[in-house]
């Protein structure tokens, strides 16, 4: 489930929910909306997962 992946990501990174939404989907309300039942389309899921993977990769390369 996408929301679980996102919540794990923000716990690991310490990123604010609204910042995550802005960076990953240009939507600061993304996480709140998902918690309230919003169903993301496949393209949105792909975009958000790509953002999380890219973020982790950039962090590992910077270390």
N, CA, C and O atoms as a GROMACS GRO file, in nm:
protein
  252
    1UNK      N    1   0.084  -0.118   0.000
    1UNK     CA    2   0.000   0.000   0.000
    1UNK      C    3   0.089   0.125   0.000
    1UNK      O    4   0.185   0.134   0.077
    2UNK      N    5   0.057   0.218  -0.084
    2UNK     CA    6   0.138   0.337  -0.103
    2UNK      C    7   0.150   0.418   0.026
    2UNK      O    8   0.259   0.465   0.059
    3UNK      N    9   0.041   0.435   0.097
    3UNK     CA   10   0.045   0.517   0.218
    3UNK      C   11   0.144   0.460   0.320
    3UNK      O   12   0.216   0.537   0.384
    4UNK      N   13   0.147   0.331   0.336
    4UNK     CA   14   0.243   0.270   0.431
    4UNK      C   15   0.386   0.298   0.388
    4UNK      O   16   0.472   0.327   0.472
    5UNK      N   17   0.413   0.289   0.260
    5UNK     CA   18   0.548   0.316   0.210
    5UNK      C   19   0.586   0.462   0.237
    5UNK      O   20   0.698   0.492   0.277
    6UNK      N   21   0.491   0.552   0.213
    6UNK     CA   22   0.517   0.694   0.235
    6UNK      C   23   0.542   0.721   0.383
    6UNK      O   24   0.637   0.792   0.418
    7UNK      N   25   0.459   0.666   0.469
    7UNK     CA   26   0.476   0.690   0.613
    7UNK      C   27   0.609   0.635   0.663
    7UNK      O   28   0.673   0.698   0.748
    8UNK      N   29   0.651   0.522   0.612
    8UNK     CA   30   0.782   0.468   0.648
    8UNK      C   31   0.893   0.561   0.600
    8UNK      O   32   0.989   0.587   0.672
    9UNK      N   33   0.878   0.612   0.479
    9UNK     CA   34   0.977   0.703   0.421
    9UNK      C   35   0.990   0.830   0.505
    9UNK      O   36   1.102   0.872   0.536
   10UNK      N   37   0.878   0.891   0.541
   10UNK     CA   38   0.888   1.017   0.616
   10UNK      C   39   0.941   0.993   0.758
   10UNK      O   40   1.006   1.082   0.814
   11UNK      N   41   0.915   0.876   0.816
   11UNK     CA   42   0.974   0.843   0.946
   11UNK      C   43   1.126   0.829   0.933
   11UNK      O   44   1.200   0.880   1.017
   12UNK      N   45   1.170   0.761   0.829
   12UNK     CA   46   1.314   0.738   0.809
   12UNK      C   47   1.390   0.866   0.778
   12UNK      O   48   1.502   0.886   0.824
   13UNK      N   49   1.328   0.953   0.701
   13UNK     CA   50   1.398   1.074   0.656
   13UNK      C   51   1.373   1.194   0.746
   13UNK      O   52   1.450   1.290   0.744
   14UNK      N   53   1.266   1.191   0.824
   14UNK     CA   54   1.231   1.306   0.906
   14UNK      C   55   1.170   1.419   0.825
   14UNK      O   56   1.159   1.531   0.874
   15UNK      N   57   1.130   1.390   0.704
   15UNK     CA   58   1.072   1.491   0.615
   15UNK      C   59   0.929   1.523   0.659
   15UNK      O   60   0.853   1.433   0.696
   16UNK      N   61   0.894   1.648   0.655
   16UNK     CA   62   0.758   1.689   0.687
   16UNK      C   63   0.661   1.636   0.581
   16UNK      O   64   0.696   1.622   0.464
   17UNK      N   65   0.540   1.606   0.624
   17UNK     CA   66   0.439   1.550   0.532
   17UNK      C   67   0.410   1.643   0.416
   17UNK      O   68   0.400   1.599   0.302
   18UNK      N   69   0.395   1.771   0.445
   18UNK     CA   70   0.362   1.866   0.338
   18UNK      C   71   0.478   1.882   0.241
   18UNK      O   72   0.458   1.898   0.121
   19UNK      N   73   0.601   1.878   0.294
   19UNK     CA   74   0.717   1.888   0.205
   19UNK      C   75   0.724   1.767   0.114
   19UNK      O   76   0.750   1.779  -0.006
   20UNK      N   77   0.700   1.650   0.170
   20UNK     CA   78   0.700   1.529   0.089
   20UNK      C   79   0.598   1.543  -0.024
   20UNK      O   80   0.630   1.517  -0.140
   21UNK      N   81   0.477   1.583   0.010
   21UNK     CA   82   0.374   1.596  -0.091
   21UNK      C   83   0.411   1.694  -0.201
   21UNK      O   84   0.386   1.669  -0.319
   22UNK      N   85   0.471   1.807  -0.161
   22UNK     CA   86   0.512   1.906  -0.261
   22UNK      C   87   0.620   1.851  -0.353
   22UNK      O   88   0.612   1.866  -0.475
   23UNK      N   89   0.720   1.786  -0.294
   23UNK     CA   90   0.832   1.737  -0.375
   23UNK      C   91   0.794   1.618  -0.461
   23UNK      O   92   0.836   1.608  -0.576
   24UNK      N   93   0.714   1.527  -0.406
   24UNK     CA   94   0.683   1.403  -0.477
   24UNK      C   95   0.570   1.417  -0.577
   24UNK      O   96   0.569   1.351  -0.681
   25UNK      N   97   0.472   1.504  -0.545
   25UNK     CA   98   0.353   1.509  -0.630
   25UNK      C   99   0.299   1.649  -0.654
   25UNK      O  100   0.192   1.666  -0.712
   26UNK      N  101   0.372   1.751  -0.609
   26UNK     CA  102   0.326   1.890  -0.622
   26UNK      C  103   0.191   1.910  -0.552
   26UNK      O  104   0.107   1.988  -0.597
   27UNK      N  105   0.172   1.837  -0.440
   27UNK     CA  106   0.046   1.842  -0.365
   27UNK      C  107   0.076   1.832  -0.216
   27UNK      O  108   0.095   1.722  -0.165
   28UNK      N  109   0.080   1.945  -0.146
   28UNK     CA  110   0.113   1.940  -0.002
   28UNK      C  111   0.011   1.864   0.082
   28UNK      O  112   0.041   1.825   0.195
   29UNK      N  113  -0.108   1.842   0.030
   29UNK     CA  114  -0.212   1.770   0.105
   29UNK      C  115  -0.216   1.620   0.072
   29UNK      O  116  -0.307   1.550   0.117
   30UNK      N  117  -0.121   1.572  -0.003
   30UNK     CA  118  -0.122   1.434  -0.051
   30UNK      C  119  -0.140   1.332   0.062
   30UNK      O  120  -0.231   1.249   0.056
   31UNK      N  121  -0.057   1.338   0.163
   31UNK     CA  122  -0.063   1.236   0.269
   31UNK      C  123  -0.194   1.244   0.346
   31UNK      O  124  -0.256   1.142   0.374
   32UNK      N  125  -0.237   1.364   0.379
   32UNK     CA  126  -0.364   1.378   0.448
   32UNK      C  127  -0.481   1.326   0.366
   32UNK      O  128  -0.571   1.260   0.419
   33UNK      N  129  -0.478   1.354   0.238
   33UNK     CA  130  -0.584   1.304   0.149
   33UNK      C  131  -0.581   1.152   0.140
   33UNK      O  132  -0.687   1.089   0.140
   34UNK      N  133  -0.462   1.092   0.132
   34UNK     CA  134  -0.452   0.947   0.127
   34UNK      C  135  -0.507   0.885   0.256
   34UNK      O  136  -0.574   0.782   0.253
   35UNK      N  137  -0.477   0.948   0.369
   35UNK     CA  138  -0.530   0.898   0.497
   35UNK      C  139  -0.681   0.907   0.503
   35UNK      O  140  -0.746   0.829   0.572
   36UNK      N  141  -0.737   1.002   0.431
   36UNK     CA  142  -0.882   1.022   0.430
   36UNK      C  143  -0.950   0.944   0.318
   36UNK      O  144  -1.068   0.967   0.289
   37UNK      N  145  -0.878   0.853   0.254
   37UNK     CA  146  -0.941   0.766   0.157
   37UNK      C  147  -0.914   0.793   0.011
   37UNK      O  148  -0.965   0.722  -0.075
   38UNK      N  149  -0.836   0.894  -0.019
   38UNK     CA  150  -0.804   0.922  -0.159
   38UNK      C  151  -0.732   0.803  -0.220
   38UNK      O  152  -0.640   0.747  -0.160
   39UNK      N  153  -0.773   0.764  -0.338
   39UNK     CA  154  -0.711   0.654  -0.411
   39UNK      C  155  -0.626   0.712  -0.522
   39UNK      O  156  -0.679   0.771  -0.616
   40UNK      N  157  -0.494   0.696  -0.513
   40UNK     CA  158  -0.409   0.752  -0.618
   40UNK      C  159  -0.418   0.670  -0.746
   40UNK      O  160  -0.434   0.548  -0.744
   41UNK      N  161  -0.407   0.739  -0.856
   41UNK     CA  162  -0.404   0.671  -0.986
   41UNK      C  163  -0.267   0.606  -1.003
   41UNK      O  164  -0.171   0.644  -0.936
   42UNK      N  165  -0.258   0.508  -1.091
   42UNK     CA  166  -0.130   0.438  -1.111
   42UNK      C  167  -0.014   0.532  -1.145
   42UNK      O  168   0.098   0.511  -1.098
   43UNK      N  169  -0.038   0.634  -1.224
   43UNK     CA  170   0.069   0.728  -1.259
   43UNK      C  171   0.120   0.802  -1.136
   43UNK      O  172   0.240   0.827  -1.122
   44UNK      N  173   0.029   0.838  -1.046
   44UNK     CA  174   0.067   0.907  -0.924
   44UNK      C  175   0.150   0.814  -0.835
   44UNK      O  176   0.252   0.854  -0.779
   45UNK      N  177   0.106   0.690  -0.822
   45UNK     CA  178   0.181   0.593  -0.742
   45UNK      C  179   0.322   0.577  -0.796
   45UNK      O  180   0.419   0.575  -0.720
   46UNK      N  181   0.332   0.566  -0.926
   46UNK     CA  182   0.463   0.549  -0.990
   46UNK      C  183   0.552   0.671  -0.964
   46UNK      O  184   0.670   0.656  -0.933
   47UNK      N  185   0.495   0.790  -0.977
   47UNK     CA  186   0.571   0.913  -0.955
   47UNK      C  187   0.622   0.922  -0.812
   47UNK      O  188   0.737   0.959  -0.788
   48UNK      N  189   0.535   0.889  -0.715
   48UNK     CA  190   0.572   0.897  -0.574
   48UNK      C  191   0.678   0.793  -0.540
   48UNK      O  192   0.774   0.824  -0.470
   49UNK      N  193   0.661   0.671  -0.589
   49UNK     CA  194   0.760   0.567  -0.562
   49UNK      C  195   0.895   0.603  -0.628
   49UNK      O  196   1.000   0.578  -0.570
   50UNK      N  197   0.890   0.660  -0.746
   50UNK     CA  198   1.013   0.703  -0.812
   50UNK      C  199   1.083   0.809  -0.728
   50UNK      O  200   1.205   0.804  -0.712
   51UNK      N  201   1.008   0.904  -0.676
   51UNK     CA  202   1.066   1.009  -0.592
   51UNK      C  203   1.136   0.948  -0.471
   51UNK      O  204   1.248   0.986  -0.438
   52UNK      N  205   1.070   0.854  -0.403
   52UNK     CA  206   1.129   0.793  -0.283
   52UNK      C  207   1.256   0.715  -0.318
   52UNK      O  208   1.356   0.725  -0.247
   53UNK      N  209   1.252   0.639  -0.427
   53UNK     CA  210   1.370   0.563  -0.468
   53UNK      C  211   1.486   0.656  -0.505
   53UNK      O  212   1.600   0.631  -0.467
   54UNK      N  213   1.455   0.761  -0.579
   54UNK     CA  214   1.558   0.856  -0.619
   54UNK      C  215   1.617   0.928  -0.498
   54UNK      O  216   1.738   0.950  -0.492
   55UNK      N  217   1.534   0.964  -0.402
   55UNK     CA  218   1.579   1.031  -0.281
   55UNK      C  219   1.677   0.943  -0.204
   55UNK      O  220   1.783   0.988  -0.162
   56UNK      N  221   1.639   0.814  -0.185
   56UNK     CA  222   1.727   0.721  -0.114
   56UNK      C  223   1.859   0.702  -0.189
   56UNK      O  224   1.966   0.696  -0.128
   57UNK      N  225   1.852   0.693  -0.320
   57UNK     CA  226   1.972   0.675  -0.401
   57UNK      C  227   2.063   0.796  -0.389
   57UNK      O  228   2.185   0.780  -0.376
   58UNK      N  229   2.008   0.915  -0.394
   58UNK     CA  230   2.089   1.036  -0.382
   58UNK      C  231   2.152   1.047  -0.243
   58UNK      O  232   2.265   1.093  -0.230
   59UNK      N  233   2.078   1.004  -0.139
   59UNK     CA  234   2.135   1.006  -0.004
   59UNK      C  235   2.251   0.909   0.008
   59UNK      O  236   2.353   0.941   0.069
   60UNK      N  237   2.236   0.791  -0.049
   60UNK     CA  238   2.343   0.693  -0.039
   60UNK      C  239   2.466   0.734  -0.120
   60UNK      O  240   2.579   0.705  -0.081
   61UNK      N  241   2.444   0.803  -0.231
   61UNK     CA  242   2.557   0.850  -0.311
   61UNK      C  243   2.630   0.967  -0.245
   61UNK      O  244   2.750   0.985  -0.265
   62UNK      N  245   2.557   1.046  -0.168
   62UNK     CA  246   2.617   1.162  -0.101
   62UNK      C  247   2.699   1.120   0.021
   62UNK      O  248   2.790   1.193   0.063
   63UNK      N  249   2.668   1.005   0.076
   63UNK     CA  250   2.739   0.961   0.199
   63UNK      C  251   2.874   0.903   0.170
   63UNK      O  252   2.944   0.862   0.262
   0.00000   0.00000   0.00000
